[in-house]
Amino acid sequence: MKAYVFPGQGAQYPGMGNDLYNKSILAKEMFEKANSLLGFSITDLMFNGTDEDLKQTRVTQPAIFLHSTILAAHLAGAFQPEMVAGHSLGEFSALTASKALSFEDGLILVSKRAHAMQKACDATPSSMAAIIGLDDKIVEDTCAEINELVVPANYNCPGQIVISGSVEGVEKAMEILKAKGAKMAVKLAVGGAFHSPLMEPARVELEEAIHNTDFRKPVCPVYQNFTGRKSSEPAEIKANLIAQLTSPVKWTQTIRNMISDGAESFTEVGPGKVLQGLIKKINRDTITDSAL
């Protein structure tokens, strides 16, 4: 079976999408519609902006969503997914590409998500860090023992977990986990504690927007971050999407479940090749490629 995966925040790069805009009438129309819906020229920032411009959450999330969903639309008949998944933000791209969400509704939700998350980040100093080279349980137990807020946020692949929480909690966990044998403990260049309880204000804000948006049954199963399992019913998809903001991204579990359910190859749709690398670390025999 053919699976498609969609990247999340961190995959952006200056110039992203410019080639699509120039070679495809459909892509140009979709990008211009996005400029109108967002109320600012995101294409200027994507095509001509700096790394710093693209790191702004209000820009990053819509930019990656646009690159992924417009690329999928550009592929037209060549895009025939039998299952899809997206990493964090990428779940919105996966839902849009699989027709559970319209392009317009998907973009509006992503924009609202970005603004809500930025507000939550601004309200409480917080951080994230990648922990390399330890078993999941060691990381989980260590986070649970610390009296500051810190939790596992992304199960990216075996031996790679991202933790998230207060600045003090993340720093304390990094110190302890390095002492327990972590090969690396690296703070991430993000503005807040994504996929942690500190995103609760954003979850509340986004919940209403998701409930008020029309979701349809996707053309193929969507494997969601919150459960790591496939969903097809709109009510279940909505509930899992709301829970995603304050819960860990179960990417390792997701890919293993997709392989167990028959995925034979994975195509990454969007900027970068991060997901291909993670999938190879989860199962080195899996075939991966890029839609670019």
NORZI-V534430 format. One record per backbone hydrogen bond with DSSP energy under -0.5 kcal/mol. CO is the residue of the C=O (numbers start at 0). NH is the residue of the N-H. E is the energy in kcal/mol with one decimal. If there is no record, write none. Layout:
CO & NH & E
CO & NH & E
This chain:
0 & 2 & -0.6
0 & 263 & -3.0
0 & 264 & -1.3
1 & 81 & -2.3
1 & 82 & -0.9
2 & 266 & -2.3
3 & 84 & -1.7
4 & 268 & -2.9
5 & 86 & -2.6
7 & 10 & -1.4
12 & 15 & -1.9
14 & 17 & -2.0
16 & 20 & -2.4
17 & 21 & -1.9
18 & 22 & -1.6
19 & 23 & -1.5
23 & 27 & -2.3
24 & 28 & -2.3
25 & 29 & -2.3
26 & 30 & -2.8
27 & 31 & -2.4
28 & 32 & -2.0
29 & 33 & -2.0
30 & 34 & -2.1
31 & 35 & -1.8
32 & 36 & -2.6
33 & 37 & -2.7
34 & 38 & -1.4
34 & 39 & -0.8
39 & 41 & -1.6
40 & 44 & -1.1
41 & 45 & -2.7
42 & 46 & -3.0
43 & 47 & -2.2
44 & 48 & -1.1
45 & 14 & -2.5
45 & 15 & -0.5
49 & 53 & -2.0
50 & 54 & -0.9
51 & 54 & -0.6
51 & 55 & -0.5
52 & 55 & -1.0
55 & 58 & -1.8
55 & 59 & -3.5
56 & 60 & -1.7
58 & 62 & -2.4
59 & 63 & -2.5
60 & 64 & -2.2
61 & 65 & -2.9
62 & 66 & -2.5
63 & 67 & -2.3
64 & 68 & -2.8
65 & 69 & -2.5
66 & 70 & -1.7
67 & 71 & -2.1
68 & 72 & -2.1
69 & 73 & -2.5
70 & 74 & -1.7
71 & 75 & -0.7
72 & 75 & -0.8
74 & 77 & -2.4
75 & 78 & -2.0
77 & 79 & -1.1
81 & 220 & -0.6
82 & 3 & -2.0
83 & 222 & -2.9
84 & 5 & -1.6
85 & 87 & -0.8
86 & 89 & -2.4
87 & 90 & -2.2
88 & 91 & -1.9
88 & 92 & -0.8
89 & 93 & -2.6
90 & 94 & -2.2
91 & 95 & -2.0
92 & 96 & -3.0
93 & 97 & -1.7
94 & 99 & -2.2
94 & 100 & -1.3
95 & 98 & -1.6
97 & 218 & -2.7
99 & 215 & -2.6
101 & 105 & -2.8
102 & 106 & -2.3
103 & 107 & -2.3
104 & 108 & -2.4
105 & 109 & -2.3
106 & 110 & -2.5
107 & 111 & -2.3
108 & 112 & -2.7
109 & 113 & -2.6
110 & 114 & -2.2
111 & 115 & -2.5
112 & 116 & -2.6
113 & 117 & -2.2
114 & 118 & -2.1
115 & 119 & -1.9
116 & 120 & -2.4
117 & 121 & -2.5
118 & 122 & -1.6
119 & 123 & -1.1
124 & 166 & -0.8
126 & 164 & -2.3
127 & 187 & -2.5
128 & 162 & -3.0
129 & 131 & -0.5
129 & 185 & -2.4
130 & 160 & -2.1
131 & 182 & -2.0
131 & 183 & -1.4
134 & 138 & -1.5
135 & 139 & -2.9
136 & 140 & -3.0
137 & 141 & -2.1
138 & 142 & -2.4
139 & 143 & -2.1
140 & 144 & -1.4
141 & 145 & -0.9
142 & 145 & -0.7
147 & 149 & -0.7
148 & 165 & -2.1
150 & 163 & -2.6
152 & 248 & -3.2
153 & 155 & -1.2
153 & 161 & -2.3
154 & 251 & -2.4
156 & 159 & -2.5
158 & 132 & -3.1
159 & 155 & -1.2
159 & 156 & -1.4
160 & 130 & -3.4
161 & 152 & -3.8
161 & 153 & -1.7
162 & 128 & -2.1
163 & 150 & -2.8
164 & 126 & -2.8
165 & 169 & -2.7
166 & 170 & -2.2
167 & 171 & -2.4
168 & 172 & -2.3
169 & 173 & -2.6
170 & 174 & -2.0
171 & 175 & -2.2
172 & 176 & -2.9
173 & 177 & -2.1
174 & 178 & -1.6
175 & 179 & -1.3
176 & 181 & -2.4
177 & 180 & -1.2
183 & 131 & -2.8
185 & 129 & -3.1
187 & 189 & -2.0
191 & 193 & -1.3
192 & 195 & -0.7
195 & 198 & -2.2
196 & 199 & -1.7
198 & 202 & -2.4
199 & 203 & -2.5
200 & 204 & -1.9
201 & 205 & -2.7
202 & 206 & -2.2
203 & 207 & -1.1
204 & 208 & -0.9
205 & 209 & -2.8
206 & 210 & -2.6
207 & 211 & -1.7
209 & 212 & -1.5
212 & 214 & -0.7
220 & 83 & -2.0
220 & 222 & -0.5
221 & 223 & -0.6
221 & 230 & -2.1
222 & 85 & -0.6
223 & 227 & -3.2
224 & 249 & -1.6
228 & 223 & -2.3
230 & 221 & -2.5
232 & 236 & -2.6
233 & 237 & -2.6
234 & 238 & -2.0
235 & 239 & -2.4
236 & 240 & -2.1
237 & 241 & -2.2
238 & 242 & -2.1
239 & 243 & -1.3
240 & 244 & -0.5
241 & 244 & -0.9
242 & 245 & -1.0
242 & 246 & -0.5
243 & 246 & -0.9
244 & 194 & -0.9
244 & 195 & -0.6
247 & 249 & -0.7
248 & 154 & -3.0
248 & 250 & -1.5
249 & 253 & -2.1
250 & 254 & -2.6
251 & 255 & -2.2
252 & 256 & -2.4
253 & 257 & -2.4
254 & 258 & -2.5
255 & 259 & -2.4
256 & 260 & -1.8
257 & 262 & -2.7
258 & 261 & -1.5
263 & 286 & -1.0
264 & 2 & -2.5
265 & 267 & -0.5
265 & 288 & -2.0
266 & 4 & -2.4
267 & 269 & -0.7
267 & 290 & -2.7
272 & 276 & -1.7
273 & 277 & -2.0
274 & 278 & -2.8
275 & 279 & -2.0
276 & 280 & -1.4
277 & 281 & -1.5
278 & 282 & -2.7
282 & 285 & -1.8
286 & 265 & -2.7
288 & 267 & -2.8
